[in-house]
Amino acid sequence: MNTKGLFVTGTDTGVGKTLVCAALTRALVTRGLRVAVMKPVASGSDPTTAGLRNSDALTLMAAANVPAPYEVVNPYCFLPPISPHIAAREAGATIDLALVRSRFDSLAAASDCVMVEGAGGWLAPIGDTASMADLAAALSLPVLLVVGLRLGCLNHALLTRDSLATRGVAFAGWIANAIDPHFDRPEENLATLITRLGAPPLARVPFLDRGLGAPDLSAAAGSLCA
């Protein structure tokens, strides 16, 4: 793993990026590393007396051991749970990649690694032309792909992997997350993913009822830190 971090993306929204990112953060902390977190862009937040707060960003902050102001962890926070580029437009904001990089650098200076979680999928738009892929490129981080095991995951995973390769992005590996308890032929789909992605998953997360339990990704964290 890049000594300064990892960018966690997913095959879609709702595939467990936050679950995986927080679990890896806790595992790295347990290994004795100083770990900061970042959720550069978040749509779907709650108004508080301190301003808008996104639950994913707060979950990541609770897992980290490098404290930072909320505005550094989540510089772009929007109220409605919609695509970031639409939310930013409605808020009259422009997502500035240089600002995101500056916040990242401040976190990196105080830590051994920064775990960064994207929003939506790899090519989710964040502006008129920019996407999450451009944000990851601005941070120069290797990318971990969370594959939500459900119908359609093969296409989503392979398209994402192809885009990573086309852009010359370092691929840190992938994690399989069982998000659909009724997913038909899971083993056959997993075998196809292993063949087509060229490697087995760093971890396989079983289906977890919402709010119950958290995966142990110590082994995956160890391989990423090796």
N, C-alpha and C positions, 0 to 999 in steps of 0.2 A: 504493500500500500504506500502511496505517496505519504511521506512523513508529515505532510501538513494537511492531509485530509482525504475525503472520499465524497463523491457526489452520488446520492441515492435517487435513482429514477424508477419508474414503473411502467408496466405495459398499458396502464390506464389509470384513471382515478379510482380510488376505493380498492386498491389491490394490496394495501398493507405497508406502504412505504414508511409511515410513521412508526408502526409497530416494529418493523425491522430496524429502522434507523435508531430508535430508542433502545432496542435490545442490544444492538451492536455497541452503542455508546456505553451502556451499563457494563458490557463485557470488557470493553477496553479500559474502563475505569477500574474494574476489578483487577486487571492486569497491571495496574500501577501507572497508567498513562494519564496525563493531564488532557482532558477531552472537552473541547468546546463544541457547540452546535450552532446551526444556522438554518433558518427557513426563510430564504431571501424574499419570496413572494408568497402571500397567502390570501386566498379569497374564501369568505365564509368565516366571519368573526363576530364576537360579541362586544357590545358597548360596555365599558366599565368606567369608573371614575378616573382611571389613569389613561383612558383612551381605548381604542379597539384592541382586542386580544384574540388571537387565534388558538384554538385548543391544541392543534398539532405542535405549534411552536412552544406552547407551555409544557406539553408532554416531553419534548426534547430537552427543554431547559431543566426539567426535574431530573432527567437522567444524567446530565452533564455534571462535571465537577470543576469547571472553569466558569465562574460567574460573569455575567455581562448584562448590560442594560437591555431591556426588551427591544428597543429600537435598533440595537446593533444586531441582535439575533434575527429579528424580523422587520427589516427596514420598510417593506411595502406590505401593508395590511389593509385589506378591503372588506367591507361589510357583507355584500351579497355573495352567496356560494355559486359564483358563475365563473366563466373563463377569465383568467387574469387580465387579458388585453381589453375585454369589455368592461370589467370592473375598474381598471385604471382609467379608461376613457371617461366613464361616468363620474369618476372622482376628480377628473381634471388633472390626472397625474401621468407622468411619463416614467417608466421604469428605466433608471439610469444604471447601466452595467458597470460604469466606472465607480459609482457610489457603492454598489454591491461589492465590488472588488476591494474597495477601501475598508468597508466594514469587515470583510473576510480577513484582510491583512491584519487588522487590529486583533481579531480573535486568534489568528495563527501565531502572532507574536507572543501571546500569553499561554500557548498550549503546545502539546506534542502533535495533536491532530485536530482537525475540525470536521465534524460530520455534518454534511449539508444535504438537506432534503429538498427535492424539487417539488413542483406543484403539477398535478395532472400527469400526463405522459411526457415522453421525451421531446416531442415536437409541439407541446401545448403552446399556443401563442402568448406572448407577453407584451406585444406591441404591434404596430402596423406591419412590421416585417420580421422582428426578432421572435425567437422561441426559447423554450427552456434549454434547448441544445446550445444556443448562443450564450446563455447565462453560464452553463457548465464550462464552455470554452473559455469564457472570461476568467474563470477561476482556475483553469488549467489542472483540473482534478481527474483522476481515473473514475470511471463510472461503474457502479454496482446496479444491476437490473433486478428488480423485484417482479417476478412473474406470478400474477394472480391466476391460480389454476381454476379456470372455468372455461366454458365453451367460447371459442374465439382466441384463446390465449396463444395458440400456435402461430397464427398469423401476426398477432400483435408483437409477440416476442421476436419473431424472425425479422419483421420489418424494423423493429428497434435495433436489433443487432446489426442489420445491414446499414442503417443510418450511422451507427457508431463507427463502423468500419469505413464507410465512405468519407466521414469527417476526420478520420485518423485519430479518433478518441481512444485512449487506453481503456480496455475493458477489464475490469477487476473481477468479473464473474457474475453469477446470478444466484438468486435464492428463490426457491419454489414455495409459494404460500397458498395453502388450501383454503380458499375463501368461499367455496361453494360445497356444502356437505353432500349435495346431490349430483355433483359432477360425474358424468358417466365416463367410464374407461380411464380413470386417472393414471393408472400405471402405464397404459399404452401411450397416453399423451406425454407423460414424463419421459418415457423412453425415446419418443420422437424429439422432444426438446433436447435431451442429452446428445442425441446424434446430430441434430441440426445446429445446435449452439456450440458443439465441439468439446463439451466438458460437462461433467456432472454438476449439480447444484452445490454450492458451498454449504447449504443447509436446506432442509425440507421442513417447513413449519406446518404442523397439523392444524386442522380447523379448530379455531378457538371462538367460543361464543363471545359476542361483543361484551367487553368489560371484564371478562373472566380469564385469568391466567396471562402469562407472558412467556414468549419463547426463550429458551436458553441458547444463545448463539455464541457461546464461548469458543467452540471449535472453529466456527467461521471467522470469528475475530482473530483467532490465532493464525489462521492461514492468511488473512489480510495483512497482518502485522509482520509476517515472516519475511 
